Amino acid sequence: MRQHVLYITVDSIRADRMGYLGYDKPTTPTLDGLAADGTVWTRAMASGIPTYFSFKSLLGGVYPLSHTSDLGLPREVPALAEAFQKLGYRTAGFNSGNPWLTDADGYDRGFETFRDFLTDDQDGYGIAERLRELQRFVPDHDLVRDWAGRVARTGCALTGQVPLEPAERVTAAATEWLIDEVDTDRPTFLWIHYMDPHYPWVPPAALLERFHDEPLSRLDIGRLWHTVAGRHGGAAEQSIPDSDLEAINALYDAELRRTDDAIEDLLTVVDDTLGLSETVVVVAGDHGTELADHGNFSHAPRSLYDEVVRVPLLLRGPGVPSTTMTEPVSLLDLPPTLLNYAAPEREDAIPDDFEGTSLFEAEGDPTFTNVIYGFSPATRDAGNGEMLTACLDWPWKLVDREGTDEQELYNLERDPKEQRNRVAQRSTITDELQSKIENHRVETRQCQRTVAEKYRIRDRVAMLHREGAI
């Protein structure tokens, strides 16, 4: 029988907060145990940020801009779950309320069971959802919006209402499916996306006590939530007190531990129903998030610092070696890796349209993170389509903002926090990496044009069919 595959993705999770990667607080004991028995990639890079770009690679197997600048899975490329279905797997997906991972953007494709806790489940949203609806009636005035936002976030914090599904509830839904939908004739592909490390951070008090010495009231949490929200549009001039930064980091760590505990509960049921010894388990972040590292609390496509593009990535299961891989790799390579483990004997297991290769075949090639900066997800307006691109060719990382002369060059070995831009001192390295970025952009746009032409021809043929011309 083929191996089961448990695919766990976590939103806004930073690699530097993993215990197995050296963090000194008890955020990830469950993931640490998985890492000890499997393969860990210490420099895994998201191929796009935020979620709506990253998941084109994680569930679509393609670069985020190689087919279209729009959101969602490209319709002409098989989704990862569809590839597993083709191999005879039963499939289920559980998304913890991320609005960019719904059926509207094709993320239900290939899943026999799919829940996003938005379109199918409104329990528990209450105040948070009503406040979100009222938001459109707030006058477009900075002071009024700031006041309204503060009141709304404080109210949500006081009542424990957040517009995302907590990890324990998502785990309960997934484990209920595992127990009730037993199928001994087919292997299982189960995907779960957890949202807890994504702000707002309103963790249970018992968890927060492990990471913060001073108690935080719900009023404190609401105030800090408002502070974080205010820094998503760019660094404010006013500095944040050290005590607030400490509290915000504690809230983040507590939500990470909350996710880790939920994964522990999930693995217990997986062992009881599928058998961990027969299951490949993968854990990956879709992107990280800034915690005032460079002034913001954000992961919008405005910067590509390591705190937002470097993510945890580990694989554990039958046939997976126990080792640590230090070569930079891209999340683009994760879907073909999973399919390779699912059906190593099938040459057609990996769709031809997938653009990555197995993670175990990485040869030190540069990795790319590509986004449309200034993209408006609400209107899906890509503006002039200019790209913000990072090229990591260890230890050098160049970030180039297309259409401008803005570039940043960092030596990550000597400057892991990316504080010293070396672009003026290292012209030869800058030119080399810029050339690689330009080549990558040319390939990306060529693919976009090819796909657009296919769409044009397909739509033209469909119109002629409707008119009876052919």
Order of alpha helices (4+ residues) and beta strands (2+ residues): beta-alpha-beta-beta-alpha-alpha-beta-beta-alpha-alpha-alpha-beta-alpha-alpha-alpha-beta-alpha-beta-beta-beta-beta-alpha-beta-beta-beta-beta-alpha
